[in-house]
Every structure is written in structure tokens, then in C-alpha cells.
Amino acid sequence: MDLIDIGANLTHDSFDRDREDVIARAREAGVSRMVVTGASREGSVHARELAELHPEVLFATAGVHPHHAADYDEDTDRTLRALLEDARVVAAGEAGLDYFRDFSPRDAQREAFESQLQMAIDSGKPIFLHLRDAHDDFHAILKGMRDQLADAVVHCFTGSQEELRAYLDLDCYIGITGWICDERRGTHMKEYLGEIPQDRLMIETDAPYLKPRNLRPRVKSHRNEPRWLPWILGTLAAVRGEHPKALAEATTQNAERFFRLPAREQTDLQAG
């Protein structure tokens, strides 16, 4: 199996003691490539450094999560724009709105979101989006700039069927996580996951968060890892009534196209 985890927070301090082992375990499980999420200025710099250490295996995004939007300033903007000039940095973001926690004021979130959308437009690279409990404002801002953007993925989508259709209408990709493996809060999604066109679907762990609750055998640690991406794939395939292999191939091709990654066969030839 050749899978791509489009969103793994491998800069998180929970990986400091065994990050190399985590990457190795992922590859053994068939997760050949991972996109390391940049969620702050410092985190984006670290994500690019990790990608440099693991060429053709790790890639990075550069952005500021809405939780940190209050810290977004001109220096941050310059740093992120410089990072986006690096070929290993394959998308702008994680950018968006999060009204569930409101760790940053909402006006600061909207300003940082618009700044990063403009950054994606200027760089010509796709945007990796975060949305939680902020559909109306998020959709309005994104819709106003969508025509100028290359590609966009609503990562870790957990919204309603109506919200899903709104983002598909904007020609967005949809990122699915282990949220669908959680019987407490992911059940509603199973009713509409089949509506996502196969060529607009990607998968991710959002590690170390959102460990699949239906993992068997059970794992004591609460930390999620990219090695469990195949479990998410299997759950998604079952819900959609598709063969896991076919869905694996589709989501991998989608990620290669979205992030402009070389196909695996081409990468293997270059490595040889």
C-alpha cells in the first residue's frame, strides 16, 4: 500500500523522544509520504527542517493556525512567504477559523485567514484549511477569494452535509481523519461521505490528535500516529462501499496532484 498522510503534526513535542521511530513505523505500515503541518511561525520553520531531513518522505506546509492568529504580524508574514519559496513546502496553511475554542479573537482570526489566502494566491501554491464552528464567516471569506486560488483542501472536515456541499461547490478537496472512527461524534458523517467525489477526497491522521477509537487491538497511548492511516482508510472505504485498494490509489493520486508531488514510481527512479 502506498498512502499519503496529508496532515501530520510531527513537530508536536509528543514526538520529540521518538520522532524517527514514528516516521519509520509509518513507512512500514504503507504510509510512504507525510505532509507535516505548519501551525505557527516557529512550527512552520520546524516543519520545513523536518522535510529537509527526510527528502521525498516528508513535505511541509507553512501557516498559522487560527488558535495563534493573534500572533500573526508582518514578521510572521515575511517568514511564511519565504518558506513558501522552498520546494519542500508544498502548501500554505494551516489557515482558517476556529470559533469552537476562540483562543484568538475572531477579528484577528479573520485577518490572519485573509492574509494567508493572499499568500497562497501570490505563491501559486494550494492552501491547507482549518474550519471549526465558523462555517458562515469561513465560507464567505473563502468564496470571495476562491477564484484566485490554485487548490484548497478543507482539512479534517467534520461539518454537516450542507456544509460539505458548499465546499464541494467551491471545488475544494476534503480531508478525512479518524473523526469518522469515533462513535461518539463521527456518526453523522457516515451518512454523506459517499457524496464526496473520489477525485476530491484525501486522508490524514492529524497526529498526534484524533487517534481512531475503533483501533483493534486497542492501543494504550492516546497519541495518534501516521502508521494508523490505513485504519482510517479502511473505515472510510467501508462507509463508502469501496474496495480499500481502489480508495488508497485514488487518495494517493489526489494528494500527489494537490501538493504537486512526483508520483511514487518517479520518486523511486530518482532515488535509484
C-alpha positions in Angstrom: 0.0 0.0 0.0 1.2 3.5 -0.9 -0.6 6.1 1.2 0.0 9.8 1.8 -0.9 11.4 5.2 -1.8 14.9 4.2 -1.8 16.3 7.7 0.5 15.1 10.5 1.7 17.5 13.2 5.1 15.8 13.5 6.6 18.9 15.1 4.5 18.4 18.2 6.5 17.9 21.3 4.9 14.5 22.0 7.1 13.2 19.2 10.4 14.7 20.5 11.6 11.4 22.0 10.8 9.0 19.2 10.1 11.1 16.0 12.4 9.0 13.8 10.7 5.8 15.0 7.3 7.2 14.3 8.3 8.0 10.8 9.8 4.5 10.3 6.6 2.9 11.7 4.5 4.9 9.3 6.5 3.8 6.3 6.4 0.1 7.4 2.6 0.5 7.6 2.5 1.7 4.0 2.4 5.4 4.6 5.2 6.3 2.2 4.8 10.1 2.4 3.6 12.6 5.0 2.9 16.3 4.9 4.0 18.0 8.1 1.5 20.7 9.1 2.9 24.2 9.9 0.6 25.7 12.5 2.7 28.6 13.8 5.7 30.6 12.6 8.1 28.5 14.6 6.2 25.3 13.8 6.4 26.1 10.1 10.1 26.6 10.2 10.5 23.3 12.1 8.2 21.5 9.6 10.4 22.6 6.7 13.5 21.5 8.6 12.0 18.0 9.1 11.2 17.9 5.4 14.8 18.7 4.6 16.0 15.8 6.8 13.6 13.3 5.1 13.6 14.2 1.4 10.8 12.6 -0.7 9.2 11.3 2.5 8.3 14.4 4.4 6.9 17.6 3.0 5.7 20.7 4.8 3.1 23.4 4.9 3.7 27.0 6.2 1.0 28.8 8.0 -0.6 29.9 11.3 -3.5 28.0 12.9 -6.4 30.3 14.0 -5.5 29.5 17.6 -2.3 31.5 17.0 -3.9 34.2 14.9 -3.3 36.9 17.5 0.4 36.4 17.0 0.2 37.0 13.2 2.3 40.1 12.3 4.4 41.4 9.5 7.4 39.4 10.5 5.3 36.2 10.5 4.0 37.0 7.1 7.5 37.5 5.8 8.7 34.3 7.3 5.9 32.3 5.8 6.3 33.8 2.4 10.0 33.0 2.4 9.2 29.4 3.4 6.8 29.0 0.5 9.6 29.7 -1.9 11.1 26.3 -0.8 10.1 23.4 -3.0 9.7 21.2 0.2 7.0 23.5 1.4 4.0 22.3 -0.7 1.1 24.4 0.6 0.2 27.5 2.6 -1.6 27.0 5.9 -2.9 25.6 8.2 -5.1 28.6 8.0 -8.7 29.3 8.7 -11.2 30.0 11.5 -11.9 28.2 14.8 -14.9 29.6 16.8 -15.1 26.5 18.9 -12.2 27.5 21.2 -11.7 31.2 20.3 -8.1 31.1 21.5 -7.6 34.2 19.4 -10.1 37.0 18.9 -12.4 36.4 15.9 -11.4 39.6 14.1 -7.7 38.5 14.4 -8.6 35.1 13.1 -10.3 36.6 10.0 -7.4 38.9 9.3 -4.8 36.1 9.5 -7.0 33.9 7.4 -7.3 36.5 4.6 -3.6 37.2 4.8 -2.7 33.6 4.3 -5.2 33.2 1.4 -3.5 36.1 -0.3 -0.1 34.4 0.5 -1.3 31.2 -1.3 -2.5 33.3 -4.2 0.8 35.1 -4.5 2.8 31.9 -4.2 0.6 29.9 -6.6 0.6 27.0 -4.1 -2.5 25.3 -2.7 -4.0 26.2 0.7 -4.5 23.8 3.7 -7.6 25.0 5.6 -8.9 24.6 9.1 -12.5 25.1 10.0 -14.4 24.5 13.2 -17.8 26.0 14.1 -17.3 29.0 11.8 -18.9 28.0 8.6 -20.6 31.2 7.7 -17.6 33.5 8.0 -15.2 30.9 6.7 -17.2 30.2 3.6 -17.8 33.9 2.8 -14.1 34.7 3.0 -13.0 31.7 1.0 -15.7 32.2 -1.6 -14.6 35.8 -2.1 -11.0 34.7 -3.0 -11.5 31.1 -4.3 -11.2 32.1 -8.0 -7.7 33.4 -7.4 -6.5 30.3 -5.5 -4.8 27.3 -7.1 -6.4 24.5 -5.0 -7.8 24.3 -1.5 -8.5 21.4 0.9 -10.8 21.7 3.9 -8.7 19.5 6.3 -10.2 17.4 9.0 -13.7 18.0 7.7 -16.4 17.4 10.4 -19.2 19.6 9.3 -22.7 19.0 8.1 -23.9 17.6 4.8 -25.0 21.1 3.7 -21.5 22.5 4.6 -19.8 19.7 2.7 -21.9 20.5 -0.4 -21.0 24.2 -0.1 -17.2 23.4 -0.2 -17.6 20.9 -3.0 -19.4 23.7 -4.9 -16.2 25.8 -4.4 -14.2 22.9 -5.9 -12.4 22.2 -2.7 -10.8 18.9 -1.7 -12.0 17.3 1.5 -9.6 15.8 4.1 -11.0 13.0 6.3 -9.4 11.9 9.6 -10.1 9.4 12.4 -13.0 11.5 13.4 -15.1 9.1 11.4 -13.8 6.3 13.6 -15.4 7.9 16.7 -18.8 6.5 17.5 -19.5 9.5 19.9 -19.2 12.3 17.3 -18.4 11.0 13.8 -21.6 9.0 13.1 -23.4 11.9 11.3 -20.6 12.0 8.7 -21.2 8.4 7.5 -24.5 9.5 6.0 -22.8 11.7 3.4 -19.2 10.5 3.0 -20.4 8.8 -0.2 -21.2 12.2 -1.7 -17.6 13.3 -1.9 -16.3 12.7 -5.4 -13.4 10.2 -5.4 -11.2 12.8 -7.1 -11.8 15.3 -4.3 -11.0 13.0 -1.4 -7.8 12.8 0.7 -7.0 11.2 4.0 -5.0 12.2 7.1 -4.3 11.4 10.7 -3.9 14.9 12.2 -1.4 13.1 14.5 -0.9 13.3 17.4 -4.7 14.2 17.7 -7.7 12.1 16.8 -6.4 8.6 17.3 -9.1 6.2 15.8 -11.2 5.0 18.6 -12.1 1.8 16.8 -8.4 0.6 16.5 -8.1 -3.1 17.1 -6.2 -4.3 19.0 -6.5 -1.4 21.4 -3.5 0.8 22.0 -3.0 2.3 25.4 -1.4 5.6 24.3 -3.7 8.4 23.4 -1.2 9.7 20.9 -2.2 9.3 17.2 0.5 8.3 14.7 0.6 8.3 10.9 1.0 4.5 10.9 -2.7 4.3 11.7 -3.7 6.0 8.4 -4.6 2.6 6.8 -7.2 2.1 9.6 -8.8 5.4 8.7 -8.7 4.4 5.0 -10.4 1.0 5.8 -13.2 2.7 7.8 -13.8 5.2 5.0 -13.8 2.5 2.4 -16.4 0.5 4.3 -18.6 3.5 4.7 -18.4 4.4 1.0 -18.8 0.8 -0.1 -15.5 0.8 -2.0 -12.5 -1.5 -2.0 -9.7 -0.2 0.2 -7.1 -0.7 -2.5 -9.0 1.4 -5.0 -9.6 4.1 -2.5 -5.9 4.1 -1.5 -4.9 4.6 -5.1 -7.4 7.4 -5.6 -6.5 9.3 -2.4 -2.8 9.0 -3.1 -3.2 10.3 -6.7 -5.3 13.1 -5.4 -2.6 14.1 -2.8 0.1 13.9 -5.5 -1.9 16.2 -7.7 -3.0 18.6 -5.0 0.5 19.1 -3.5 2.3 18.6 -6.8 4.3 15.7 -5.6 6.1 13.3 -8.0 4.4 10.0 -8.5 5.9 7.3 -6.4 7.3 5.4 -9.4 9.1 8.6 -10.5 10.4 9.1 -7.0 11.8 5.6 -6.8 13.5 6.0 -10.1 15.1 9.2 -8.9 16.2 7.6 -5.7 17.8 4.7 -7.7 
